[in-house]
Amino acid sequence: MKLRLLLILFMLPLLAGCEIEPASLLIDGGNHSLTLERKKAYFWSSGWELDLVVARYPDCQRRYPLKKSGEKVRVDVYRVKPGVFIINQANRWYIAETKDCRFQQYEEEPPEPGEFVGSFRVKNGTFSFLPYEDEKNGKSKDAAD
């Protein structure tokens, strides 16, 4: 009986291994934002599940799933005009706008994605949004952990 209880207590942390890491691009002081969450349900899960949260408080906030990613996550963000963003995840392209918190996937790559704003990615062991200016002054845009 004691061995069974000990085994159950040992296994509990293995089952509760959910890992969620959010990173945000704050727009206009934070009332507008794009937040990318990467999640692993279990420590043995391969790749990351990704959700994009498009928000403009207090009017709207919506969560949209992106395609599952591999171990390395990099999502680039481009600004087309204020409140309208093109999102690039590998060979997938999306458009997000904060006025009504809408989101849609492009069927093909847009001809001109707009001004590069930055990337959601891991740097120095932390998942975060890295603005273009920080990338330009540090490592190159293509360097990642």
N, C-alpha and C positions, 0 to 999 in steps of 0.2 A: 504494500500500500504506500509506504513512504517513497519507494523508488518511482512509482507511477506519478505521485504528486511532484516529486523532484523533476521528472521528465517533462511534465506539463508546464511547470514554472520555467524550465529552461527553454521550451519551445515558444512561449508567449512573445518574447521580443522578436523572434524571427517572423511571426505572423503579423506583427504590428509595424512593419517596416515602410509604411507609406512615406514618400518623400515629395514635398511640394515646394517649389522655389519660384516666387514671383519676381518680375523685373518690370519697371514702369518707365515710360516716356511721359513726363509731365508737360502739359501744354497750357500756356496762359495761366501760370501760377498753380496748377494742379486741379482746377475744376474740370478741365478736360484732360483725358489721359488715354494712352494705349498701354495695357498691361499684358505681358505675355507670361503665362504660368506654365512651367514644365513640371510634369508629375510622373512618378514611378509608383505603382500600386504596391510593389514588393521589391525587396532589394535584389532579387534574382531576375526581375523584369529586364528585358533587353530594349534599349531605346527609351525615348521619352514621349509621353502624350502631351500635346500642346493645346492650350486654349488662349484665345485672344479676347481680352475684355476691353470693349470700346465704351468709354464713359464721358458724359458731360453732365455734371451734377448741377442742379437737382433734377434735371429733365429726363435723363435716360442713362441706362447702363445695361449692356448686353454682353453675353459670353458666347463666343463662337469657337467651335473646335477646328483645329488645323490638322493636317496630315501628321501621323506619327513620325517622329524623327529618330535618327540613329543616336549613338552615344554623344556625338558632338552636335550641339544645337547652335545654329546661326540663322537669324532672321533679320534681313536688312529692311530699313524703313526709308521711304522717299516721300517728300512733301510735294504735292501737285499744286495746291493752293491752301490757304488757311483752313484747317479742319478736314482736309482731304489727303489721305495717305495711301501710297502704294506699298504693299508688303510683299517681300520676296523670300520664299522659303525653298531653297534648292531650285528646282525647275517649276515651282508653283508660284503663281502671282495672284494677289488679292487686292481689293480696294476697300478701305475703311474710311468712314466719315463720321465726325463727332457731332454734327448738327442733330441728326436723328439716330445716331448710334447704329448705322447700317454697315453691312459687310457683305462682300460678294467675291467669288473666285472668278478670275479671268479665264476664258477658254484658251487664250494664247497670250504670249508675252506682249505687254504693251510696248509700242514703238519708242516712247519716251517716258520713263517712269517718274521724272521730276528731279528735284534737288535731293541728293543723298543727305539724310539727317543723321543716321547712325545705325547701330546693330544691337540686337539682343544676342548676347553670347557670354561665354565664360571667360573671365580674365582674372588672373591671379587666384584661381580657385573659387571665384564667386560669380554666380549667374546674375547679370545686370544688363541695363541698357547703356551702351557706350556711345555717347554723342560723337559725331564726326570730328569735331574740334579736338576731343581727347584722343581719338585714334590718330589724327593727323600729327599731333604733337608727341605721340608716343610711338608705338609700333605701327607698322603699316596696316591698312584696312584689311588685308588678307591674313594677318597673323592672328592666331587664336591658340588658347591652351588646349 
